[in-house]
Amino acid sequence: MLEYILASMFEVLKWQNLLASVLGVAFGLFIGATPGLTISLGMVLLLPITFSLDPVTSVCLLLGLYAAGMTGGSFSAILLNIPGTPSASATAIDGHIMAQQGKAGQALGTAIIASFIGGIIGLLCLSAISPFLAKAALKFGAPELFALVLLGITLICSFGQQSLSKSVIAGLIGLIIMTAGLDSMTGTPRFTFGMMDLQAGIPFLPAMIGLFAIPQIIAGLTSKGSVIPKYDKKITGIVPKLSDVGRRMRAILAGSIIGTGIGAIPGAGGAIAVFLAYDASKKISKDKENYGNGSADGIAAPEAANNAVGGGALIPMLTLGIPGDPITAILLGSLMIHGLIPGPLLFETNPQFVFSIFWAFLIANIFNLVVSFTSINFWVRILKVPQRILLPIILVLCVVGSYSLRNTFFDTGIMIFFGILAFFMKKYGFPVVPLLLALILGPNLEEHLRMSLIISQGNPMVFVRHPISLFFIIISLISLTAPFLVPAIKKELSKGAEKCTPKRDDTV
């Protein structure tokens, strides 16, 4: 075993593999930070290049892109309130507010450190307990996956800006819009209104761009002030102090554990992990009131989960040959091109290559940390670009990003539609995050619900009979009812305390 570990380490440390990792990280930061471009798209663009490369070199290149792309998505989320990736949506909640408060450097530094620690914890879980987590993931059938996705959607209540009812309404709007397209079971069109482009459903990438970018652009064109936060002060606090990192460790560890666990479940995705991590860190935080108002913990938790998902998603891919998300599916294809079939036999037939993947993921996270910090001044200086220049550039990137998904202007129209919808939602106090989360998770929710009912022949008790799904459903109900029950209970307790307190008699 030791000889394989050492041999794979020296293989990854060859100059061509290190160079491939650096290039992958640099390209990943660009892909992740550019609204409209996805890590999956970056993987597809690099895939033809890997055909002529050594398998280890290919893995170093792709894992570098994977690790850095997750971090890069937080850059545009923090600086411009436009998440570069769906998983960076949770980071934008507190990150952009910190940028508006003149703490862009501190917010980016927190995101980078949390991403690094989350990636390392995900790697440790990948290399140490991958067989155990893979077996646990196999226990998740359709009822468990439905309950897990339901939990992720019910947590939208935590992101209601002022009104829980408005947050729920926004989520329901997203679930209704999500139903457009072909029925996943019968193949019949639903709510397509005769348009062929709608048969594929609502693509969430143009919708995400519209929800976050277009309101910024409209506000910038219609308001006299600046919607892009100005950061003209000296850039400070980029590298967090050890004491600051220590204060964030509770949120980072919570995010890392949740990210690794969710990533190990095939099909769950990083969007669930980051919102679960945000909600969990808020519940265990001593400063709950600061969440949503520029909390560094609100950045640390989802960013740690974001990168920990990478290590978790590699677990079922390597041990079972089941990709944890679309990105690892592309990575799986690249390995198969080189004649390497992930699964239990890979650990027996080519253990050195398996350890090479572990080392490559470690090197990718280290380079991601270094390159991110050395280039952070460049990203923060984006805020110094005049709004009259920056907003048109953002608009062009949005149009190109939405068009490039399927090479059709229909997706650009989708982006504009959701942008206008988000503008009026924000105007009347409706949060857009629940709508986005419903669009992303809605198809999985419907698929697992209908599959569960087919398996049980229409008996809804199937969700109660499975302990794991029952647990998630109970947590979902608590998440929905707690905002109503907790204030009422506190009010009753305060009334009881007032009755029990003896009245002071000031008469002499």
C-alpha positions in Angstrom: 0.0 0.0 0.0 2.8 2.5 1.0 4.6 1.9 -2.3 1.5 2.8 -4.3 1.0 6.0 -2.2 4.6 7.1 -2.7 4.7 6.1 -6.4 1.5 8.1 -7.1 2.8 11.1 -5.2 6.0 11.3 -7.3 3.9 10.8 -10.4 1.6 13.8 -9.6 4.6 15.9 -8.7 6.1 15.7 -12.2 6.4 19.2 -13.7 3.9 18.5 -16.5 1.3 17.4 -14.1 1.9 20.4 -11.8 1.7 22.7 -14.8 -1.6 21.0 -15.9 -3.0 21.5 -12.4 -2.0 25.2 -12.4 -3.6 25.8 -15.8 -6.7 24.0 -14.7 -7.0 26.1 -11.6 -6.5 29.4 -13.6 -9.1 28.3 -16.2 -11.4 27.2 -13.4 -11.3 30.5 -11.6 -12.1 32.3 -14.9 -15.0 29.9 -15.7 -16.4 30.0 -12.2 -16.2 33.8 -11.9 -17.8 34.5 -15.3 -21.6 34.6 -15.0 -23.1 32.3 -17.6 -20.2 29.9 -17.8 -20.4 26.7 -15.9 -17.8 24.2 -14.6 -19.5 21.5 -16.7 -19.0 23.7 -19.8 -15.3 24.2 -18.8 -14.9 20.4 -18.5 -16.4 19.9 -21.9 -14.1 22.5 -23.4 -11.0 20.8 -21.9 -12.1 17.2 -22.6 -10.8 17.1 -26.2 -7.4 18.3 -25.0 -7.2 15.3 -22.5 -7.4 12.7 -25.3 -3.7 13.0 -26.1 -2.6 13.5 -22.5 -1.4 11.0 -20.0 -4.3 9.8 -17.7 -2.7 11.4 -14.6 -2.1 14.7 -16.4 -5.7 14.7 -17.6 -6.9 14.2 -14.0 -4.7 17.0 -12.7 -6.0 19.4 -15.4 -9.7 18.5 -14.8 -9.5 18.4 -11.0 -7.8 21.7 -11.0 -10.7 23.2 -13.0 -13.2 21.5 -10.7 -11.7 22.8 -7.4 -11.1 26.3 -8.6 -14.4 26.6 -10.5 -16.3 26.2 -7.2 -14.2 29.0 -5.6 -14.4 31.2 -8.6 -18.2 31.3 -8.5 -18.1 33.1 -5.2 -16.0 36.0 -6.7 -18.8 37.4 -8.9 -21.3 36.5 -6.2 -19.5 38.6 -3.6 -18.5 41.5 -5.9 -21.5 41.8 -8.2 -24.2 39.8 -6.5 -24.2 37.6 -9.6 -23.3 34.0 -8.7 -20.9 32.4 -11.2 -22.3 29.0 -10.3 -25.6 27.9 -8.8 -23.8 26.7 -5.6 -22.5 30.3 -5.1 -26.1 31.6 -4.6 -25.9 31.1 -0.9 -22.6 33.0 -0.7 -24.1 36.0 -2.4 -26.6 36.5 0.5 -23.9 37.8 3.0 -21.0 38.2 0.6 -22.4 41.0 -1.5 -23.5 42.9 1.6 -20.0 42.7 3.0 -18.7 44.1 -0.3 -21.2 47.0 -0.1 -19.9 47.6 3.5 -16.3 48.0 2.1 -15.3 44.5 3.2 -14.9 42.9 -0.3 -11.3 41.8 0.5 -12.3 40.2 3.8 -15.3 38.5 2.2 -13.2 37.0 -0.7 -10.4 36.0 1.8 -13.0 34.2 3.9 -14.4 32.4 0.9 -11.0 31.3 -0.3 -9.9 29.9 3.1 -13.2 28.2 3.7 -13.1 26.7 0.2 -9.6 25.3 0.9 -10.5 23.8 4.2 -13.7 22.4 2.8 -11.8 20.8 -0.1 -9.2 19.3 2.2 -11.9 17.8 4.5 -13.7 16.4 1.5 -10.4 14.9 0.3 -9.8 13.3 3.7 -13.2 11.7 3.7 -12.7 10.6 0.1 -9.4 8.8 0.9 -10.3 7.5 4.4 -14.0 6.5 4.4 -15.1 6.3 0.8 -16.3 2.7 1.0 -18.4 3.4 4.1 -20.0 6.6 2.6 -20.6 4.8 -0.8 -22.5 2.0 1.0 -24.5 4.6 2.9 -25.4 6.4 -0.4 -26.7 3.1 -1.8 -29.4 3.2 0.9 -30.9 6.3 -0.6 -33.8 5.2 -2.9 -36.4 7.4 -4.5 -38.3 8.1 -1.2 -35.1 9.2 0.6 -34.0 11.4 -2.3 -37.5 13.0 -2.4 -37.4 13.7 1.3 -33.9 15.2 1.0 -34.8 17.5 -1.9 -38.0 18.5 0.0 -35.8 19.4 2.9 -33.7 21.6 0.7 -36.7 23.4 -0.7 -38.4 23.9 2.7 -35.3 25.6 3.9 -36.2 28.5 1.6 -38.2 29.7 4.5 -34.9 30.7 6.1 -34.2 33.1 3.3 -37.3 35.1 3.4 -36.2 38.7 3.6 -39.1 40.1 5.6 -42.0 37.8 5.2 -42.1 34.0 5.4 -45.3 34.0 3.3 -43.5 35.9 0.5 -40.6 33.4 0.6 -43.0 30.5 0.3 -44.9 32.2 -2.5 -41.6 32.7 -4.4 -40.7 29.0 -4.0 -44.2 28.0 -5.2 -43.8 30.2 -8.3 -40.5 28.5 -9.1 -42.1 25.0 -8.7 -45.0 26.1 -11.0 -42.6 27.4 -13.7 -40.5 24.3 -13.4 -43.4 22.1 -14.6 -43.1 23.5 -18.2 -41.6 21.0 -20.6 -42.0 17.3 -21.4 -43.5 15.1 -18.6 -40.6 13.0 -17.3 -42.7 9.9 -17.0 -45.1 10.0 -20.0 -43.2 12.2 -22.4 -46.3 14.5 -23.0 -45.8 18.2 -23.3 -46.9 20.4 -20.3 -47.4 24.1 -20.4 -45.3 24.5 -23.6 -47.9 26.7 -25.4 -47.0 25.2 -28.7 -43.3 26.3 -28.4 -40.8 23.6 -29.3 -38.0 25.3 -27.2 -40.1 24.9 -24.0 -40.3 21.1 -24.4 -36.8 20.8 -22.9 -38.0 22.7 -19.9 -36.8 25.9 -18.3 -33.0 25.9 -18.3 -31.9 27.1 -14.9 -28.6 28.7 -16.1 -30.3 31.5 -18.1 -32.9 31.8 -15.4 -30.2 32.2 -12.7 -28.4 34.8 -14.8 -31.6 36.8 -15.3 -32.6 36.5 -11.6 -29.4 38.0 -10.3 -27.8 40.1 -13.1 -30.7 41.8 -14.9 -32.1 43.5 -11.8 -28.7 44.9 -11.1 -28.5 46.3 -14.7 -32.0 47.7 -14.6 -31.4 49.4 -11.3 -28.1 50.8 -12.6 -29.8 52.3 -15.6 -32.8 53.7 -13.8 -31.3 54.9 -10.5 -29.1 58.0 -10.1 -26.7 56.3 -7.7 -24.4 53.4 -8.3 -25.5 49.8 -7.9 -22.0 48.4 -8.1 -20.3 48.8 -4.7 -17.2 51.0 -4.8 -14.1 49.8 -3.0 -11.7 52.7 -3.3 -10.1 52.1 0.1 -6.9 50.3 0.6 -7.4 46.5 0.2 -7.1 45.0 3.7 -8.1 41.9 5.5 -7.6 39.6 2.4 -5.6 37.0 4.4 -7.6 36.3 7.5 -5.9 36.1 10.8 -5.6 32.8 12.6 -8.0 34.1 15.3 -10.5 35.0 12.6 -10.2 31.5 11.0 -10.6 30.0 14.4 -13.9 31.9 14.9 -15.1 30.6 11.6 -14.2 27.0 12.2 -17.6 26.0 13.6 -19.3 27.2 10.4 -16.5 25.8 8.2 -16.7 22.3 9.8 -20.5 22.2 9.6 -20.3 23.2 5.9 -17.6 20.7 5.2 -19.4 17.8 6.8 -22.7 18.6 5.1 -21.0 19.2 1.8 -19.1 15.9 1.9 -22.2 13.9 2.9 -24.5 15.5 0.3 -21.8 15.2 -2.4 -21.6 11.5 -1.7 -25.3 11.1 -2.6 -25.6 10.7 -6.4 -27.8 13.4 -7.9 -28.1 15.5 -4.8 -25.9 18.3 -6.0 -24.1 21.3 -4.5 -27.1 23.5 -4.5 -28.7 21.5 -1.7 -25.4 21.3 0.2 -24.7 25.0 0.4 -28.2 26.0 1.5 -28.3 23.2 4.1 -24.8 24.4 5.3 -26.0 28.0 5.5 -29.1 27.1 7.5 -27.2 24.7 9.8 -24.4 27.3 10.5 -27.1 29.9 11.3 -28.8 27.6 13.8 -25.5 26.9 15.7 -24.2 30.4 15.4 -24.1 32.7 18.4 -24.7 35.7 16.1 -27.8 34.6 14.2 -29.1 38.2 13.8 -26.1 39.1 11.6 -26.9 36.5 9.0 -28.3 38.2 5.9 -26.6 41.5 7.0 -23.0 40.7 6.1 -22.0 37.7 8.3 -18.6 36.2 7.5 -19.9 32.8 8.8 -22.6 33.1 6.2 -19.9 33.0 3.6 -17.6 30.4 5.3 -20.3 27.7 5.7 -21.6 27.5 2.1 -18.1 28.0 0.6 -16.7 25.1 2.7 -19.7 22.9 1.7 -19.2 24.0 -2.0 -15.7 22.6 -2.2 -16.3 19.6 0.1 -19.0 18.5 -2.3 -16.2 17.8 -4.8 -14.5 15.2 -2.5 -17.9 13.7 -1.7 -19.0 13.5 -5.3 -15.8 11.6 -6.2 -16.7 8.9 -3.6 -19.5 7.1 -5.5 -17.8 7.7 -8.8 -14.6 6.0 -7.8 -16.0 3.2 -5.6 -19.2 2.5 -7.5 -18.8 4.1 -10.9 -21.8 6.3 -10.2 -21.2 10.0 -10.8 -22.2 12.2 -7.9 -23.0 15.2 -10.1 -22.8 16.3 -13.8 -19.1 17.4 -13.3 -18.0 14.0 -12.1 -20.0 12.4 -14.9 -17.8 14.2 -17.4 -14.7 13.2 -15.3 -16.0 9.6 -15.4 -16.2 9.9 -19.2 -12.6 11.2 -19.4 -11.3 8.2 -17.4 -13.2 5.7 -19.6 -11.7 7.3 -22.7 -8.3 6.3 -21.2 -9.5 2.7 -20.5 -10.0 3.3 -16.8 -13.4 2.1 -15.5 -14.2 3.5 -12.1 -15.7 1.0 -9.6 -14.6 -1.5 -7.0 -12.3 -3.3 -9.4 -10.3 -0.1 -10.0 -9.0 -0.2 -6.5 -7.7 -3.7 -7.1 -6.4 -3.5 -10.7 -4.9 0.0 -10.6 -4.5 1.2 -7.0 -1.7 3.6 -7.9 -4.0 5.6 -10.2 -6.6 5.8 -7.5 -4.0 7.3 -5.1 -2.9 9.6 -8.0 -6.5 11.0 -8.0 -6.2 11.7 -4.3 -2.9 13.5 -4.7 -4.1 15.4 -7.7 -7.1 16.7 -5.7 -4.8 17.8 -2.9 -2.5 19.6 -5.3 -5.5 21.2 -7.0 -6.8 22.6 -3.7 -3.3 24.0 -2.7 -2.9 25.7 -6.1 -6.4 27.0 -5.8 -5.5 28.6 -2.5 -2.3 30.2 -3.9 -3.7 31.4 -7.3 -6.9 32.7 -5.7 -5.0 34.8 -3.2 -2.4 36.1 -5.7 -5.2 37.1 -8.1 -7.6 38.5 -5.6 -6.4 42.1 -6.2 -7.5 41.8 -9.8 -11.0 40.7 -8.8 -11.5 43.4 -6.2 -10.3 46.0 -8.7 -13.4 45.2 -10.8 -15.2 47.4 -8.3 -13.1 50.4 -9.4 -14.4 50.1 -13.0 -16.9 52.8 -13.7 -20.5 51.6 -13.7 -21.1 52.9 -17.2 -18.4 50.5 -18.5 -19.0 47.6 -16.2 -22.8 47.3 -16.6 -22.6 46.9 -20.4 -19.8 44.3 -20.1 -22.0 42.4 -17.6 -24.9 42.6 -20.0 -22.8 41.3 -22.9 -21.5 38.4 -20.8 -25.0 37.6 -19.7 -26.3 37.5 -23.3 -23.3 35.4 -24.4 -23.6 33.0 -21.5 -27.3 32.4 -21.9 -27.0 32.0 -25.7 -24.1 29.6 -25.5 -26.0 27.1 -23.5 -27.9 25.7 -26.5 -27.0 28.3 -29.2 -30.5 29.8 -29.3 -31.8 33.2 -28.5 -34.8 31.6 -26.8 -32.6 31.1 -23.8 -31.6 34.8 -23.9 -35.4 35.6 -23.8 -35.7 33.3 -20.8 -32.9 35.3 -19.1 -34.7 38.6 -19.9 -38.0 37.2 -18.6 -36.6 36.1 -15.3 -34.7 39.3 -15.0 -37.8 41.4 -15.3 -39.6 39.0 -12.9 -36.8 39.4 -10.4 -36.8 43.2 -10.7 -40.5 43.4 -9.7 -40.1 40.7 -7.0 -37.4 42.7 -5.3 -39.4 45.9 -5.7 -42.3 44.3 -3.7 -40.1 42.5 -1.2 -40.2 38.9 -2.6 -36.8 37.1 -2.3 -35.5 35.5 -5.5 -33.4 32.8 -3.9 -36.4 30.5 -3.1 -37.5 30.8 -6.7 -34.1 29.8 -8.0 -33.8 26.9 -5.6 -37.2 25.6 -6.7 -36.2 25.8 -10.3 -33.0 23.8 -9.6 -34.4 21.2 -7.3 -38.0 21.0 -8.6 -37.4 18.5 -11.4 -35.6 16.1 -9.0 -38.4 16.6 -6.4 -41.1 15.6 -9.0 -39.1 12.7 -10.4 -38.4 11.1 -7.0 -42.0 11.7 -5.8 -43.5 10.0 -8.8 -41.0 7.2 -8.8 -41.7 6.6 -5.1 -45.5 6.5 -5.7 -45.0 4.1 -8.6 -42.9 1.8 -6.5 -45.5 1.9 -3.7 -48.4 1.6 -6.1 -49.7 5.0 -5.1 -49.3 4.6 -1.3 -48.0 7.8 0.2 -47.1 5.9 3.4 -43.9 4.8 1.6 -42.2 8.0 2.9 -43.1 7.2 6.5 -42.0 3.6 6.3 -38.5 4.5 5.3 -36.6 5.8 8.4 -34.3 8.1 6.5 -37.1 9.7 4.5 -39.2 10.1 7.6 -36.4 11.8 9.4 -35.9 14.3 6.5 -39.7 15.0 6.4 -39.9 15.7 10.1 -37.0 18.1 9.8 -38.8 19.8 6.9 -42.0 20.2 8.9 -40.0 21.7 11.8 -38.3 24.1 9.3 -41.7 25.2 8.0 -43.5 25.6 11.4 -40.6 26.9 13.5 -40.9 30.5 12.3 -44.5 30.5 13.4 -44.3 28.4 16.6 -41.1 29.8 18.1 -42.3 33.5 18.4 -45.7 32.2 19.7 -44.0 30.1 22.4 -41.7 32.9 23.4 -44.7 35.2 23.7 -46.6 32.8 25.9 -43.5 32.2 28.1 -43.0 35.9 28.5 -46.6 36.3 29.5 -46.2 33.5 32.0 -43.1 35.1 33.4 -44.9 38.4 33.8 -47.7 36.7 35.8 -45.3 34.9 38.1 -43.3 38.1 38.8 -44.6 39.7 42.0 -45.6 43.3 41.6 -43.7 45.8 43.6 -45.6 47.8 46.1 -44.2 51.3 46.4 -46.7 52.5 48.9 -45.4 53.3 52.3 
